[in-house]
Amino acid sequence: MPEEINRQDHFRIEDRFELRERDGYVLIDILSEKFDFYEVSRSAAVLEGFIQSHEYPPLIIDLQRINYIDSSAIGFLINLRHRLRQMGHRIVIICARADILHVMRLLNLPRLIPVVAGWEEALKVIREGT
């Protein structure tokens, strides 16, 4: 599996996702336009392994670039939330696209994971614990 490590606080797998530290938090930026079964099956093990092997504060997942999400991606996010909670960490999703938010609401994701419109709001949610 091709990997590029540009800096110790920056980890990128092909053009699928990027992990980096920002303002003391870890941001997972989903780089592909589709976050679906195919992407989850290619990326889940790497992301989960990376998270389990590093001690990080709460995670922020940026879904701003995606234009399609399916139930397997939602399931992956819920599973990731469960694993993070076991480690005492939180997860927040950044997404402002109305069509993606609609799918998330249909599958009740915002009841489990806070979904916000931008970075500053994500930081506020994490800092306030809401």
Sine and cosine of phi, psi and omega as CSV:
sin_phi,cos_phi,sin_psi,cos_psi,sin_omega,cos_omega
0.00,0.00,0.90,-0.45,-0.03,-1.00
-0.91,0.41,0.74,-0.68,0.03,-1.00
-0.75,-0.67,0.52,-0.85,0.13,-0.99
-0.80,-0.60,0.80,-0.60,0.10,-0.99
-0.89,-0.46,0.96,-0.28,-0.07,-1.00
-0.99,0.11,-0.61,0.79,0.04,-1.00
-0.56,-0.83,0.23,-0.97,0.00,-1.00
-0.88,0.47,-0.49,0.87,-0.03,-1.00
-0.99,-0.17,0.33,0.94,-0.07,-1.00
-0.61,-0.79,0.85,-0.53,-0.07,-1.00
-0.71,-0.70,0.79,-0.61,-0.06,-1.00
-0.72,-0.69,0.71,-0.70,0.10,-1.00
-0.93,-0.37,0.93,-0.36,0.00,-1.00
0.66,0.75,-0.72,-0.69,0.05,-1.00
-0.94,-0.33,0.45,0.90,-0.06,-1.00
-1.00,-0.05,-0.75,0.66,0.01,-1.00
-0.39,-0.92,0.28,-0.96,-0.02,-1.00
-0.66,-0.75,0.70,-0.71,0.09,-1.00
-0.92,-0.40,0.74,-0.67,0.04,-1.00
-0.45,-0.90,0.38,-0.93,0.04,-1.00
-1.00,0.00,0.67,-0.75,0.04,-1.00
-0.55,-0.83,0.83,-0.56,0.00,-1.00
0.80,0.59,0.54,0.84,0.03,-1.00
0.99,0.11,0.07,1.00,0.03,-1.00
-0.86,-0.50,0.29,-0.96,0.02,-1.00
-0.98,-0.18,0.79,-0.62,0.03,-1.00
-0.95,-0.32,0.82,-0.58,0.14,-0.99
-0.97,-0.25,0.91,-0.41,-0.04,-1.00
-0.97,-0.23,0.92,-0.39,0.05,-1.00
-0.98,0.19,0.90,-0.44,-0.14,-0.99
-1.00,-0.02,-0.36,0.93,-0.03,-1.00
-0.98,0.18,0.33,-0.94,0.01,-1.00
-0.98,0.18,-0.41,0.91,0.01,-1.00
-0.91,-0.41,0.73,-0.69,0.11,-0.99
-0.87,-0.49,1.00,-0.01,-0.15,-0.99
-0.70,-0.72,-0.15,-0.99,-0.03,-1.00
-0.80,0.60,-0.70,0.71,-0.02,-1.00
-0.86,0.50,-0.77,0.64,0.00,-1.00
-0.91,0.41,-0.66,0.75,0.01,-1.00
-0.89,0.45,-0.70,0.71,-0.02,-1.00
-0.90,0.43,-0.51,0.86,0.03,-1.00
-0.98,0.17,-0.47,0.88,-0.19,-0.98
-0.93,-0.38,-0.41,0.91,-0.16,-0.99
-0.83,0.55,-0.76,0.65,-0.06,-1.00
-0.89,0.46,-0.64,0.77,-0.01,-1.00
-0.92,0.39,-0.73,0.68,0.00,-1.00
-0.89,0.46,-0.74,0.68,-0.02,-1.00
-0.90,0.43,-0.64,0.77,0.04,-1.00
-0.90,0.44,-0.66,0.75,0.02,-1.00
-0.90,0.45,-0.70,0.71,-0.02,-1.00
-0.91,0.42,-0.67,0.74,-0.02,-1.00
-0.94,0.35,-0.45,0.89,-0.06,-1.00
-1.00,-0.05,0.02,1.00,0.00,-1.00
-0.77,-0.64,0.55,-0.84,0.07,-1.00
-1.00,-0.09,0.94,-0.34,-0.06,-1.00
-0.78,-0.63,0.43,-0.90,0.15,-0.99
-0.95,0.30,-0.14,-0.99,0.00,-1.00
-0.79,0.61,0.49,-0.87,-0.01,-1.00
-0.98,-0.21,0.59,-0.81,0.11,-0.99
-0.87,-0.49,0.82,-0.57,-0.01,-1.00
-0.95,-0.32,0.85,-0.53,-0.03,-1.00
-0.99,-0.12,0.92,-0.39,0.01,-1.00
-0.95,-0.30,0.36,0.93,-0.07,-1.00
-0.89,0.45,-0.47,0.88,-0.08,-1.00
-1.00,0.07,-0.26,0.96,-0.07,-1.00
-0.98,0.20,0.51,-0.86,0.09,-1.00
-0.84,-0.54,0.08,1.00,0.04,-1.00
-0.47,-0.88,0.71,-0.71,0.08,-1.00
-0.66,-0.75,0.60,-0.80,0.04,-1.00
-0.84,-0.54,0.00,-1.00,-0.10,-0.99
-0.91,0.40,-0.47,0.88,0.04,-1.00
-0.93,0.37,-0.58,0.82,0.07,-1.00
-0.93,0.36,-0.65,0.76,0.07,-1.00
-0.88,0.48,-0.69,0.72,0.04,-1.00
-0.87,0.49,-0.65,0.76,0.06,-1.00
-0.87,0.49,-0.71,0.71,0.00,-1.00
-0.90,0.44,-0.64,0.77,0.03,-1.00
-0.91,0.41,-0.67,0.74,0.05,-1.00
-0.89,0.45,-0.66,0.75,0.04,-1.00
-0.88,0.47,-0.68,0.74,0.06,-1.00
-0.85,0.53,-0.70,0.71,-0.01,-1.00
-0.87,0.50,-0.73,0.69,0.00,-1.00
-0.90,0.44,-0.66,0.75,0.00,-1.00
-0.91,0.41,-0.65,0.76,0.03,-1.00
-0.88,0.47,-0.60,0.80,0.05,-1.00
-0.89,0.46,-0.49,0.87,0.02,-1.00
-1.00,-0.03,0.03,1.00,0.00,-1.00
0.99,0.14,0.36,0.93,-0.02,-1.00
-0.92,-0.39,0.28,-0.96,0.03,-1.00
-0.90,-0.44,0.23,-0.97,0.04,-1.00
-0.69,-0.73,0.64,-0.77,0.08,-1.00
-0.73,-0.68,0.61,-0.79,0.01,-1.00
-0.94,-0.35,0.71,-0.71,0.13,-0.99
-0.98,-0.20,0.86,-0.52,0.04,-1.00
-0.28,-0.96,0.81,-0.59,0.01,-1.00
-0.87,-0.49,0.01,1.00,-0.02,-1.00
-0.96,0.27,0.83,-0.55,-0.07,-1.00
-0.86,0.51,-0.66,0.75,-0.03,-1.00
-0.92,0.38,-0.62,0.79,0.04,-1.00
-0.95,0.33,-0.66,0.75,0.05,-1.00
-0.87,0.49,-0.60,0.80,0.03,-1.00
-0.87,0.49,-0.72,0.69,0.03,-1.00
-0.89,0.46,-0.70,0.72,0.01,-1.00
-0.87,0.50,-0.66,0.75,0.01,-1.00
-0.92,0.38,-0.63,0.78,0.04,-1.00
-0.86,0.51,-0.57,0.82,-0.03,-1.00
-0.99,-0.13,0.20,0.98,0.07,-1.00
0.87,0.50,0.41,0.91,0.00,-1.00
-0.88,0.48,-0.67,0.74,-0.03,-1.00
-0.89,0.46,-0.29,0.96,0.08,-1.00
-0.96,0.29,-0.39,0.92,-0.03,-1.00
-0.98,-0.21,-0.60,0.80,-0.06,-1.00
-0.78,-0.63,0.80,-0.60,0.06,-1.00
-0.87,0.49,0.72,-0.70,0.05,-1.00
-0.87,-0.49,0.85,-0.53,-0.08,-1.00
-0.81,-0.59,0.18,-0.98,-0.10,-1.00
-1.00,0.05,-0.36,0.93,-0.07,-1.00
-0.32,-0.95,0.05,-1.00,-0.07,-1.00
-0.86,0.51,-0.75,0.66,-0.04,-1.00
-0.88,0.48,-0.66,0.76,0.04,-1.00
-0.92,0.40,-0.62,0.79,0.05,-1.00
-0.88,0.47,-0.70,0.72,0.04,-1.00
-0.88,0.48,-0.67,0.74,0.01,-1.00
-0.88,0.48,-0.71,0.70,-0.01,-1.00
-0.88,0.48,-0.70,0.72,-0.02,-1.00
-0.92,0.40,-0.73,0.68,-0.05,-1.00
-0.91,0.42,-0.58,0.81,-0.02,-1.00
-1.00,0.02,-0.22,0.98,0.01,-1.00
0.94,0.35,0.43,0.90,-0.02,-1.00
-1.00,-0.08,0.00,0.00,0.00,0.00
